[in-house]
Amino acid sequence: MRISLDLDGYPRNIADCKARFIAWHYDVGVRIYKTAHGFHVESDLLEGLTPLECLVVRESLGDDPRRIRMDTHRIAKGWEWDILFYVKGKYERELVGEISVNNPLRIT
């Protein structure tokens, strides 16, 4: 499992805070991507979280509500879920920050 957030309309500093929280709380590396409408935050793989627990964490951190609803449906059907698009229209997301496990407060 991983935790990923689609943060449309959020400023960079809020995406950074959410990424730091995930890195610190779950002791994983996290990447921050600039998208056409905001940011994507993606963690490295986690162990011990169920799909439902991942959804609860994503919802509490402000993930796109429509994405949460779609993933709830996909999980119930046994389909692949937690999908983020790398390209939307002509805009390809761009890596703008990474947080390592060793130093969750520093973004490179």
WOMO-V253443 format. One record per backbone hydrogen bond with DSSP energy under -1.0 kcal/mol. NH is the residue of the N-H (numbers start at 1). CO is the residue of the C=O. Records with the same first field share a line. If there is no record, write none. Layout:
NH: CO, CO
This chain:
5: 41
7: 39
9: 37
10: 7
15: 11
16: 12
17: 13
18: 14
19: 15
20: 16
21: 17
22: 18
23: 19
24: 20
25: 21
26: 22
30: 99
31: 42
32: 97
33: 40
34: 94
35: 38
39: 7
40: 33
41: 5
42: 31
43: 3
44: 29
46: 1
54: 50
55: 51
56: 52
57: 53
58: 54
59: 55
60: 56
61: 57
62: 59
63: 58
68: 64
69: 65
70: 66
71: 67
72: 68
73: 69
74: 70
75: 71
76: 72
77: 73
78: 75
79: 74
88: 91
91: 88
93: 86
94: 34
96: 32
97: 32
99: 30
106: 103
108: 98
